[in-house]
Amino acid sequence: MTKENYFKVGTIVNTHGIRGEVKIMAITDFAEDRFKKGKELQIETKQGFVPVKVQSSRLHKNMWLVLFEGVTNINDIEKYKTDDVYVYGEQREALNDGEYYYDEIIDSRVVDLAQNEIGVVSEIMTTGANDVWIVKRPNQSDALIPMIDDVVKNVDVDHKVITIDALEGLLD
């Protein structure tokens, strides 16, 4: 299994208590499902991926507190602090039209309607109303592209190209 089949769903930011729970900062819209009892995850360590199964989870102060099967105390899990947590690709949910996974958008080229190169999406900001794509531009400040129909005209996931209507003031 190669890493391209793995998709990051969060990062273990700390341990919680002495029984072996970890605090995970989730980067998935499906956290409730991803960290559900019985779900299989992969922890990326320096030695490779370590498969784990969720025994229990709960949301606490915007973090997920997760206990993995077989973990009985903090010593079993402390070594995974700062490691990223992944799902294997076949476990991804099918999305509706106009919905995308972060990895499908990050590193995509952004062009305007005339196919002029604008930059590359470097990160995604979740604002509540709509996502904002942060686009790195050569020799300029980053552009903030709101993920709204008036601006984003086409997303070609296969070729990683996003076409936008660069409305007046958007790129200033």
C-alpha positions as CSV (number, residue, x, y, z in Angstrom):
1,M,0.0,0.0,0.0
2,T,1.4,3.3,-1.0
3,K,0.9,6.6,0.8
4,E,-1.2,8.1,-2.0
5,N,-4.1,5.8,-0.9
6,Y,-4.1,7.3,2.6
7,F,-6.0,10.5,3.5
8,K,-5.3,12.5,6.5
9,V,-8.2,13.0,8.9
10,G,-6.4,14.6,11.8
11,T,-3.3,15.0,14.1
12,I,-2.8,13.6,17.5
13,V,-2.0,16.7,19.4
14,N,-1.7,15.3,22.9
15,T,-2.7,12.6,25.3
16,H,-5.7,13.0,27.6
17,G,-5.7,11.5,31.1
18,I,-3.8,8.3,32.1
19,R,-6.0,5.7,30.5
20,G,-4.6,6.2,27.0
21,E,-7.0,8.6,25.3
22,V,-5.5,10.9,22.7
23,K,-6.6,14.4,21.6
24,I,-7.1,14.5,17.9
25,M,-7.4,17.8,16.0
26,A,-9.7,16.7,13.1
27,I,-9.4,18.0,9.5
28,T,-12.3,16.2,8.1
29,D,-16.0,17.1,7.6
30,F,-16.8,13.5,8.7
31,A,-15.2,13.4,12.1
32,E,-18.2,11.9,13.8
33,D,-18.0,9.0,11.4
34,R,-14.2,8.7,11.2
35,F,-13.8,8.4,14.9
36,K,-16.8,6.2,15.5
37,K,-16.4,3.0,17.6
38,G,-15.0,0.2,15.4
39,K,-13.5,2.5,12.7
40,E,-10.1,1.6,11.4
41,L,-7.5,4.3,11.2
42,Q,-3.8,4.5,10.5
43,I,-1.2,6.4,12.5
44,E,1.7,7.6,10.5
45,T,4.9,7.1,12.4
46,K,8.6,7.4,11.4
47,Q,8.5,3.6,11.0
48,G,5.4,3.5,8.8
49,F,1.7,3.2,9.2
50,V,0.3,1.6,12.4
51,P,-3.3,0.3,12.1
52,V,-5.6,1.1,15.1
53,K,-9.3,0.6,15.8
54,V,-11.4,3.1,17.6
55,Q,-12.8,1.8,20.9
56,S,-14.5,5.0,21.9
57,S,-14.5,8.7,21.0
58,R,-16.2,11.9,22.1
59,L,-16.0,15.6,21.2
60,H,-14.4,17.8,23.9
61,K,-13.5,21.5,23.4
62,N,-13.3,21.2,19.6
63,M,-11.0,18.2,19.8
64,W,-11.8,14.5,19.5
65,L,-10.8,12.4,22.5
66,V,-10.2,8.9,21.1
67,L,-9.3,5.6,22.8
68,F,-8.0,2.9,20.6
69,E,-8.6,-0.9,21.1
70,G,-5.8,-2.5,23.2
71,V,-4.6,0.8,24.7
72,T,-4.9,0.7,28.5
73,N,-2.7,3.5,29.6
74,I,-0.8,6.7,28.6
75,N,2.4,4.8,28.1
76,D,0.9,2.7,25.2
77,I,0.0,5.9,23.2
78,E,2.4,8.7,24.2
79,K,4.8,7.9,21.5
80,Y,2.2,8.9,18.9
81,K,2.0,12.5,20.0
82,T,2.2,14.9,17.0
83,D,1.7,12.0,14.5
84,D,-1.0,12.3,11.8
85,V,-4.0,10.0,11.5
86,Y,-5.2,8.7,8.2
87,V,-8.0,6.6,6.7
88,Y,-7.3,4.2,3.8
89,G,-8.6,5.5,0.5
90,E,-11.3,3.0,0.0
91,Q,-13.0,4.2,3.2
92,R,-13.7,7.7,1.8
93,E,-17.3,8.8,1.5
94,A,-18.7,9.6,-1.9
95,L,-19.3,13.4,-2.1
96,N,-22.2,15.3,-3.7
97,D,-21.6,17.5,-6.8
98,G,-19.7,20.6,-5.8
99,E,-18.1,19.0,-2.8
100,Y,-14.4,18.1,-2.7
101,Y,-11.9,16.6,-0.4
102,Y,-9.1,18.9,0.8
103,D,-6.4,16.8,-1.0
104,E,-8.3,17.2,-4.3
105,I,-8.1,21.0,-3.9
106,I,-4.7,21.6,-2.3
107,D,-1.9,22.0,-4.9
108,S,-4.5,22.7,-7.7
109,R,-3.6,25.4,-10.2
110,V,-6.0,28.3,-10.3
111,V,-6.7,30.1,-13.6
112,D,-9.1,32.8,-14.6
113,L,-11.7,32.6,-17.4
114,A,-9.1,33.5,-20.0
115,Q,-6.8,30.7,-18.7
116,N,-4.3,33.2,-17.2
117,E,-2.4,31.5,-14.4
118,I,-3.2,33.0,-10.9
119,G,-1.4,30.6,-8.5
120,V,-1.7,27.3,-6.6
121,V,-4.1,26.5,-3.7
122,S,-1.9,26.1,-0.6
123,E,-4.5,25.7,2.1
124,I,-8.2,25.9,2.9
125,M,-9.8,28.1,5.5
126,T,-13.2,27.0,6.9
127,T,-15.1,30.1,7.8
128,G,-18.6,28.7,8.5
129,A,-20.5,30.3,5.6
130,N,-18.2,28.9,2.9
131,D,-14.6,27.7,2.6
132,V,-11.9,30.1,1.4
133,W,-9.1,28.8,-0.7
134,I,-5.7,30.4,-0.1
135,V,-3.8,30.8,-3.4
136,K,-0.1,31.3,-3.4
137,R,0.9,33.7,-6.2
138,P,4.4,34.3,-7.5
139,N,5.8,37.6,-6.3
140,Q,2.5,38.7,-4.8
141,S,0.5,38.3,-1.6
142,D,-1.7,35.3,-1.3
143,A,-5.2,35.5,-2.9
144,L,-8.2,34.5,-0.9
145,I,-10.8,32.8,-3.1
146,P,-14.2,32.2,-1.6
147,M,-15.7,28.8,-2.6
148,I,-19.0,30.3,-4.0
149,D,-20.7,29.8,-7.3
150,D,-20.2,33.4,-8.4
151,V,-16.4,32.9,-8.2
152,V,-15.5,29.2,-8.7
153,K,-16.7,28.3,-12.2
154,N,-15.1,24.8,-12.7
155,V,-13.1,22.4,-10.6
156,D,-11.2,19.7,-12.6
157,V,-10.2,17.3,-9.9
158,D,-8.4,14.9,-12.3
159,H,-6.2,17.6,-13.8
160,K,-6.0,19.7,-10.6
161,V,-7.2,22.9,-12.3
162,I,-9.7,25.3,-10.9
163,T,-11.2,28.0,-13.1
164,I,-12.5,31.2,-11.4
165,D,-14.2,34.3,-12.4
166,A,-11.8,36.9,-11.1
167,L,-14.4,39.4,-10.0
168,E,-13.3,43.0,-9.7
169,G,-11.3,43.5,-6.5
170,L,-10.9,39.8,-5.8
171,L,-7.2,39.6,-6.6
172,D,-6.2,43.1,-5.3
